[in-house]
Amino acid sequence: MPEDSKLNIRLHVYDEEIAMVLHNRADEEYYRAAAKLISERYGAYAQAYKGRKSDHTIALMTLIEIALRYEKEMGKNDTTPYDNILSQLTSEIEEAMK
């Protein structure tokens, strides 16, 4: 990958600045949206549990929530049932054409 296609950015995530090197400039908006989501969700958990849970536990709670959202979204995009139906219909059509 050409060196000039890399992009150095700084993301503000909750209370930290994180330097990132992106290898695909088109991903910048996704990185920034991800940083914003993490900051918002971590902030909500920190406000609700600060002093009662450790920072580590709050971070893990944030990760679990975001991973849960991801898993639910991936479940919506499961095309296996459609692929199976299409394969079955294709087989039936091919049989009928013989």
Buried (B, 14 or more C-beta within 10 A) or exposed (E): EEEEEEBEBEBEBBEEEEEBEBEEEEBBEEBBEBBEBBBEBBBBBBEEBEEEBEEEEBBEBBEEBBEEEEEEEEEEEEEEEEEEEEEEEEEEEEEEEE
